[in-house]
Amino acid sequence: MRKTTLRLRFAAGCLLAVIAIAAAIGMGRDWMKNSTHDSFVYQGHGGTFKNTLAEIDTPDPSVVYHDGYYYMTFTHNGADVMVMKSRKLDFRGAQRQTVWIPPMDTAYSANVWAPEIQRIDGKWYIYFAADNGQNENHRMYVLQADSDDPMGAYTFKGQVTDETNKWAIDGLAMEHEGKLYFVWSGWEGDVNVQQNTYIAPMSDPLTISGPRVLLNEPTLDWEKAGGPPYINEGQAILKKDGRLFIVYSGAGSWTPYYALGMLALKPGADPLHADSWSKSDQPLLQMDEEAGVFGPGHNSFVCSQGGSEDCWIVYHATTGRSDGWGNRKARAQKIRWNEEGLPEFGSPLSLETAIPVPSGSGLAKAEYAKRAGSRIEFDFIESTLDGEAPLLIHYRQTSGDKRTIDLHVNGQQAADAIEVPATAANETGYLYVQIPLVPGLNTVSLPANFEGLDILAVEVPRYEAENAQTSGEAAVTPLPFTSGWGAVQLPGDAASALRFANIAVPRDGKYKLRFAVSNNGEQPASLKITLDGDKPQTVEAAPTGRNEYALAELEVDLQAGVHEIKIESANGRLFVDYLDVYGL
């Protein structure tokens, strides 16, 4: 890779800034945003995503967040255990690794269902159900990771069972007030009449140490939909402010009526007593025909790196009433809490809904980065294109003088003579630089041995058009040769628009907005760009070849905070691939 010297414009600012809400002052080539002063702490460039979380079927998703990465496992065709790793809750560009394949001709060789990945006392475990090819022989088993890498090798540790050794699926460990429990779905006898929710104490993550206790049976009308058999399964654990909840799936998993119910532990009560739990009469998440969501269920919960208050439910659902067990893909939405301290999931969101990402999404923090000699390496920088992208470096530099550093991408020097201005001890500085990326997962390397200089984090402030909100006839189209997995087609009519929401910038100053646009016409076309609801500005989109994208640029003044950018096609039919935000 050719060594280049980049001209770098910078700004150093405090993490504490203001959120942009209101009106413009002055129009023309630049405009500056005023805002009312609410507290704003910059936690990444933000943006939005859309369901589903992966393009492949991902039924029974189990998601955890640990040390800067999200990990997901799921029922992978019932044949093995796969784990995916991503910096974002969106797993489309994730690394995938099959971590365990069952041996042939055993009691657990077939129908590997609903693996649950958990970290308990500093070790990784995956609980799963399997049988010998006959459903009545399903039992629970557990794997333990050989290292602290959840993508590495696992060792089969055997069956997890109580003294009855009855049919069992969907088991997972539950920690509460220093004690460990196992929660699962099982049969009372040996006939497939109904599945109940059971709990038992554990002496360690591998061993049930007491009798099972029946916590819940499918007694409500919504739980019995599609049966018999009647269903309680897919139990997931949720905690908040000392409260403990078990969210479970009811109704036939093969039907559109599959939905989520909840058991709430009474404060201070013993979880091993059935009367310690109260049961919700109505489902907390169920199908929404208008949104095109059917059979939402078998969920897990995950909290983002931005803080424990930013917690999400991840569940699977289908897009067709008659999909049955096919087309089940993982989806996510944020949890809300009511005045009684109970979770509210709302209605399942359509595939067209742009959802603000979890706080800290895409932010690669130095505390979780790798050290390679005198350098710090940030991996899992995703790209689907061979080309340049903006990199935002968070740093603190207290030497009092400018420092000069270099930057490597994928082991090759990509920039030298990068000037790093000084900051105050309690301030964070922000450096924007262009870097080359290749398709796949990239690694960015920076020096880590300069006295007085701390690299805090890096991120790529790129916003994919397919994840933004469309209106009118604007449509997401899967396309090759694009960033992400597609682009948005903008017809030249006044009713169609593309809105990039939750655009966060860390400090006041000038920014360059760069829109990747394909214009198949013979003449230049115009884009109308509206920032935070103000008077539109116009930029030109030059003609391009088929599947070619050129940058249409606009320079603006922004205050630190969150913004929305709307794009419309003033004339011509255009494709928009992405928006890059680059600080000047």
Buried (B, 14 or more C-beta within 10 A) or exposed (E): EEEEEBEBBBBBBBBEBBBBBEEBEEEEEEBBBEBEEEEBBBBBBBBBBBBBBBEBBBBBBBBBBBEBBBBBBBBBEBBBBBBBBBBBBBBBBBBBBEBBEBEEEEBBBBBBBBBBBBBBEEEBBBBBBBBBEEEEBBBBBBBBBEEEEBBEEBEBBEBBBBEBEBBBBBBBBBBEEEEBBBBBBBBBEEEEEBBBBBBBBBEEBBBBEBEBBEBBBBEBEBBBBBBEBBBBBBBBBBBBEEBBBBBBBBBBBBBBBBBBBBBBBBEEEEBBEBEBBEBBEEBBBBBBEEBBBBBBBBBBBBBBBBEEEBBBBBBBBBBEBEBBEEBBBBBBBBBEBEEEEBBEBEBBBBBBBBBBBBBBBBBBBBEBBEEEEEBBBBBBBBBBBEEEBBBBBBBBBBEEEEBEBBBBBBEEBBBBEBBBBBBEEEBBBBBBBBBBBBEEBBBBBBBBEBEBBBBBBBBBBBBBBBBBBBEBBBBBEEBEEBBBBBBBBBBBEEEBBBBBBBBBBBBBBBBBBBBBBBBBBEEEBBBBBBBBEBEBBEBBBEBBEEEBBBBBEBBBBBBBBBBBBBBBBBBBBBBBBBBBBBBE
